[in-house]
Every structure is written in C-alpha cells, then in structure tokens.
C-alpha cells in the first residue's frame, strides 16, 4: 500500500451525462479517518499541436463554462475503444479540415487530478494537407494559423487560457529552440 493511498469504502453515482459522470466516494485515509471525495469521471481526450509552415493551427469557439470565446488547439474527447492517434487525427480533420502528415506523441497529462480523472494526450502534427472541416453539429468555430509570437501575446491577453493550449505553445517554443519534442 502506498503511504498516501486512500482506500475506497463506498462509491455513490450522482450524475451520468453524455461526457462526464460524477460520483461521491467515501474513503479511508492513511490516518484511519474517513473522508468524502467528489470525483468527475471523463473518458479522456486528445489535443493537437498542428504546425503548418511554422504557424500553429488554432480554433476559436465559445466556452459556456467561461461565458466567452477561447482560442485553443484542436481537441476532443476519446470515443470508447478508439486509439489515441486515430482520435487525434479525427479531431484535427473534423475541426480544421487538415489531415495526413507526420504525427508524434508529445505528452499525456491530467487536467485537474484533485477532482477529475480526465487525461489529455497531446500530439504534434506536421506536413499536413488542407481539406474541408466537418465540425460536430453543435460545434461552432473558426480556424486560423498563428505565429509563436501571436500565441504568446494571446496568452498574455488571456484569449488563450486553457492548459492544453498553453502547454502546446511552450512545447512548440522548446521544439523551435532544440529541435526535440515529446518523449
């Protein structure tokens, strides 16, 4: 047993939606005491740092939880049983029309491990071919190419403010400096 491990005593489902579910677990702490943990379950997601002629492909869309538009890299949730790179390719093509190219896994990271199990798998895509976007019927977005300097300015302005896109910008900056990305 890990010295910090919390043992689940019981788990109560609270909500099951199309994308997430919420459960409340009663756990035994390492001290022997008990506590309650609210946990959001998520199927996981993919995100793509797509580079086209040294510009990053981004989409702008309205994010209801923030009550504003955001500029982000293309991303989306995994379908059950879907391979990670397959999902990344699908999301990029649906949102932007770009496809093909060379792909490399950069990193996988948890978005909010204090209350959610969502993991995002970040990919680099280069040497892409432009095609026709096919966003989901409830997705309204625009697509554009931006420079690293524009991305950095958008971060300062908080028009880019989500972790996956900020991480992609920093990975891109490192890639430009070292020629290396991901592991």
N, C-alpha and C positions, 0 to 999 in steps of 0.2 A: 504494500500500500504506500502511495506517495504521502509524505508527511503533511501535505496541504489538501489531500483529497477529501471531497465531500461525498458521502455515501447517500444515494437516493433512497428515501424511506417510502415515499409515495409520489405519484405524479397525477395531476388533475388537468385534463384538457379543458381549456376555457373557450377557445375560438379556433375554427379551422376555415381559412379563406382560400382563395384561388392561388395566392402566392405565399402567404405565411400562415403559421398557426402559433397559438400562444398556449403555454402550459404553465402551471404553478407546481413546482416540486418542493416537497418537504425534504430537507437534507440533514444528515448528522454531520456536524462539524468535527474537525480534528480534536477539539476540546471535549467532545462528547455531547455538547449542547446541540439543539436543533435550530434550524432557520428555514425561512421560506425563500425560494428563488423563482422569479418570473422569467421565463425563457421563451424567446421568439425563435421558432424553427423556420428555416429557409432552405430551399433546395440547392442553393449555391448559384453563382453567376460567373460570367466571363466578361472580360473587357479587352479592348484592342487599342494599342498604340499603333496606329496606321500612319506610316510615313510615305508621302508622295512628293518626290523632288525636294527633300529636306523641309517639308511642311507637314504638320500634324493635322489629320482629319478629325474634325470635331462636329458635334451636333448640338443644336440649341433646342431646348424643349422646356415646357412649363412643368414645374415640380410642385404639385399640390401641397405636400407637407411644408414646403418653404414659402408657398404663396408667391412664387416668382419664377422667371425663366432662369435656366442654368446653361452654361456651356460645358459640355462633357465629352469624353471619348465615347465611341460606340460601345454599348454593353447591353447585357440582358441576362435573364435567368436561364439556368440549365433546364432542359426538358428531361424527364425521367429516363435514365439509361443512356443519355446522349454523351458521346465522347467529348472531352473538353475542347480540343482544337476544332472539331466539327461544329460545336456550338459557337465558338468564336468566329469561324468563317461565316456561319449562318447569320449571326447578329450583324457583322460588318456589312454583308451584302444586303440584308433587309433594310438597314438604316441608311446606308450610303450608296449602295449600288456597286461598290468596289469589291473585287474578288480576285482569286488566284494568288500569285505571288509566293514569297518565301515567308515562313512563319517560325517563330521561336517563342517558347515559354519564358517569360521574364521572372515571374514570382507568383505565389499564391499567398493571400493574407486574409485574416478575419477582420470584418469591418467594425464590430462592436462586441468583443468577447465577454463583456460584463453582463450582457443580457441577450445576445443573439449568437446563433451558430453559423451565420452567413459567412461563406468563404468566397472570395473573388479570385479568379485565375486570370492574370494579366499576360497578354501576348503582344509580341511585336510582329507587325506585318509590313513587308516592303515589296517593291516591284509589283505593284498591283495593277489591275486592269479596271478601267471605269466602266460601269454598266448602269442599269436602271434600279433605283431604290424601290423597295417594296415594304414600307413600314406596316406594322400591325394596324388594324382598323381603328384602334383607339390611341394611336401614336401620331402626334402632330409635331414635326420637327423640321429644321433646316440644317443643311450640311455645308461646311466650308473648310478650307485649308488655311492654317495659320502658322506663322513662324514661331520659333522658340521665344523670341523677344516679345511677340504679341501674347503668347501663352503666359509668360512671366508677368506681363502687365495685367492680363485678365485675372491672374491670381491676386495681385495687389489690389485690384478693384473688387475682388470677391465675386466676380462673374463666373470664375472657375473657383469652386469652393468645396467640391467633393473629394474625398480621399483618393479614389481610384484615379481621377484625372490629375490631381496634384502629384501622385506617385509616378504616373506615366510621364509627366513633364520632367520630373527630376531624373527618371531613368533615361529619358531622351538626352538630357543635358550631360549625364555621365557617359552615355553612348557616344555623343559627339566628341567628348574630351578623350576617351580611352579607346573607342572602337569596340568595346565589350559591353554586353548587356545580358542580364539574367544569369542563371546557373544551370 
